[in-house]
């Protein structure tokens, strides 16, 4: 992305996705049990429900912006994007699974 970031426009994309993911998470409140992923880290149905909303929508709505997400990273599917100006992060991916995926690039975490 070489154009200047339109942060209000990105917020307009991110906010409804975060709200929809929050509603999906609440459907699992008090019932979510964690299972181990292949990498040994835990995942719940609530985690997956949120990512199932956020990830495809970000890829569709902002195709030029890479998305690094926890569940994709645990499967080895995170994009390698060392020269990006900006990226989306669905936590805790950058912290644990893909610290090099968007190194030195600003990101918005959902």
N, C-alpha and C positions, 0 to 999 in steps of 0.2 A: 504494500500500500504506500504510494508515494504522496497522495493527497493529504491535506491536513485532516485530522480527525474531527468529526462532528460529534462531540461528546453528548450533546442533548439528543441527537438522533439515535446514538447507541444506547443511551439510557431508555429511550422510548421503545427500543427493541428488547432490552434486557429486563426491564421492570415487569411487564406482563408475563414473561417466561418464568421469572423468579416467583411471582405470585401464584402462577399455575402449578409450579413445582411444589411450592409450599402447601397448596391445597391437596396435592397428591400425597405428600408426606403425611399430612394430618390424617388421611384415611388409614394409615398404618399405625397411628399413635397407640402405644400400649400393647401392640401385638407383634411388633417387628422382632424377629430373631435373626441374629447374624449367622451367616454361613461363611466358610473359608473359600476364598478365591484360589486360583492356581498358585498365586504368589504368597499365599498364606495370610493375606490381610482380610479383614472381615467386610462383608457386604450384606445389606438388608434389602428386603423388598422395597422399602421406602427409598433407599439410596437409588436403586435401579429405576423406580418409578419416576423420580425426579430427573434423572439423567435421560430417561426415555422421552421426556418432554423437552428438556433444554437442548440436548445435543442436536437432534435433527433440525429443530427450528433455527438454531444459530447457523448451522451449515447452509440451510435454505435461505435465510434472511440476510446473512452477511457472508456470502461464499468467499470473498477475498480475505477474510480474517480467519486465521487458523484457530481451531478449538482444541484444547488439551483437557481431557476429562479423566477422572479417576478410573472409571470402569474400562474405558478404552485403553488407558495406559497400562492397566494390569494385564491386558491381553496383548500388549506390545503394538497397539494401533495408534499411538500418538504421532502427530505430524512432527517432522523435523523441520524447523523453520528458523534457522539462525539469523536470517537477514530481514525478519519482519519488523515493522514499526510498532505493531500492536497485536495482541492476541486475547482470546477469551480463555479463561481458566475455570473449570468446574472442579472445585477443591476436593481433596487435598493433593491433586495430581502433581502440580509443579513442585510442591514441597517434598513428596515422597517418591513418586514413580518416574517423573520426567523432568528432573531439575534442569537438564540441558535443552529441553524442547524449545523454550522461548527465553533463553538466558539473555539478560540485558534488554529485554523488550517489555514495554509497559503492558499490563493486562488488566482486565476487569474480571473479578471472580464472581461467579453466581453461586 
